[in-house]
Amino acid sequence: MHNRLQFHVDANWLSGPKLSRERGRALLALLSELERSSSLREAARAAGVSYRFAWGILGEGADLFAAPLVEMQRGRGARLSPLGHKVLQADQKIRAALEEPLERLRTEI
């Protein structure tokens, strides 16, 4: 029986001195969920991370960009800051531009 290898090639671009690629991926997932929700707790759950972890990566993201990616308001929840929206837009553009070439590369391998 022949086993077919299964692997994924993606555009995991967000990282920095204190933000690993895995944490960058989690941050992008959290920001994406926050775009749909006004609750950090709900967004964290939907992104598959704990509330505490979400706070941590939001802090790391703010350090990386020297500005907050999310605006937190007591009693009003959380929402993306203008910078948070720009980061998500950049991610969407990067993924759209690299989707086809990365799939070709995966197929060639």
C-alpha positions as CSV (number, residue, x, y, z in Angstrom):
1,M,0.0,0.0,0.0
2,H,1.3,3.4,-1.0
3,N,1.0,6.2,1.6
4,R,0.5,9.6,0.1
5,L,2.2,12.4,2.0
6,Q,0.0,15.2,3.1
7,F,1.5,18.6,3.8
8,H,0.6,22.3,3.6
9,V,2.5,25.3,2.3
10,D,1.3,28.7,3.3
11,A,2.0,32.4,3.6
12,N,2.8,32.5,7.3
13,W,4.4,36.0,7.2
14,L,3.8,37.7,10.5
15,S,6.6,37.4,13.0
16,G,9.2,39.5,14.7
17,P,11.8,39.5,17.5
18,K,9.3,38.6,20.2
19,L,6.6,37.0,18.0
20,S,7.2,33.6,16.5
21,R,5.5,32.6,13.2
22,E,3.1,30.3,15.1
23,R,2.1,33.1,17.4
24,G,1.8,35.4,14.4
25,R,-0.6,32.9,12.8
26,A,-2.6,32.8,16.1
27,L,-2.6,36.7,16.2
28,L,-4.0,36.9,12.6
29,A,-6.7,34.3,13.4
30,L,-7.6,36.3,16.5
31,L,-7.8,39.6,14.6
32,S,-9.9,37.9,12.0
33,E,-12.3,36.7,14.6
34,L,-12.4,40.1,16.3
35,E,-13.5,41.6,13.0
36,R,-16.7,39.5,13.4
37,S,-17.1,39.8,17.2
38,S,-17.0,42.5,19.7
39,S,-16.0,40.2,22.5
40,L,-12.3,39.2,23.0
41,R,-13.4,36.1,24.9
42,E,-15.6,35.0,22.0
43,A,-13.0,35.8,19.4
44,A,-10.3,33.9,21.4
45,R,-12.6,30.8,21.7
46,A,-13.4,31.0,17.9
47,A,-9.7,31.3,17.1
48,G,-8.9,28.3,19.3
49,V,-6.8,30.1,21.9
50,S,-7.4,30.9,25.6
51,Y,-8.4,34.3,26.7
52,R,-5.1,34.7,28.5
53,F,-3.1,33.7,25.5
54,A,-5.2,36.2,23.4
55,W,-4.2,39.0,25.7
56,G,-0.6,38.0,25.4
57,I,-0.4,37.9,21.7
58,L,-2.3,41.2,21.4
59,G,0.4,42.7,23.6
60,E,3.1,41.1,21.4
61,G,1.5,42.4,18.3
62,A,1.2,45.9,19.8
63,D,4.9,45.8,20.7
64,L,5.8,44.6,17.2
65,F,3.9,47.4,15.5
66,A,4.5,50.0,18.2
67,A,0.7,50.6,18.4
68,P,-2.4,48.7,19.5
69,L,-4.1,46.4,17.0
70,V,-7.3,46.3,19.1
71,E,-9.2,49.0,21.0
72,M,-10.6,47.7,24.3
73,Q,-13.3,49.7,26.0
74,R,-14.8,48.8,29.3
75,G,-18.4,47.8,28.8
76,R,-18.1,48.1,25.0
77,G,-15.9,45.1,24.2
78,A,-13.1,45.0,21.8
79,R,-12.7,46.1,18.2
80,L,-9.9,46.3,15.7
81,S,-7.9,49.6,15.7
82,P,-7.3,51.2,12.3
83,L,-3.9,49.5,12.4
84,G,-5.5,46.1,13.2
85,H,-7.6,46.5,10.1
86,K,-4.5,47.4,8.0
87,V,-2.7,44.3,9.2
88,L,-5.7,42.1,8.3
89,Q,-5.9,43.7,4.9
90,A,-2.2,43.1,4.3
91,D,-2.7,39.4,5.3
92,Q,-5.5,39.1,2.8
93,K,-3.5,40.6,0.0
94,I,-0.4,38.5,0.8
95,R,-2.5,35.3,0.9
96,A,-4.3,36.2,-2.4
97,A,-1.0,36.9,-4.1
98,L,0.7,33.8,-2.9
99,E,-2.1,31.2,-3.0
100,E,-1.6,30.0,-6.5
101,P,2.3,30.0,-6.5
102,L,2.3,28.2,-3.2
103,E,-0.1,25.6,-4.4
104,R,2.0,25.0,-7.6
105,L,5.0,24.6,-5.4
106,R,3.2,22.1,-3.2
107,T,2.1,20.1,-6.2
108,E,5.6,20.1,-7.7
109,I,7.1,18.8,-4.5
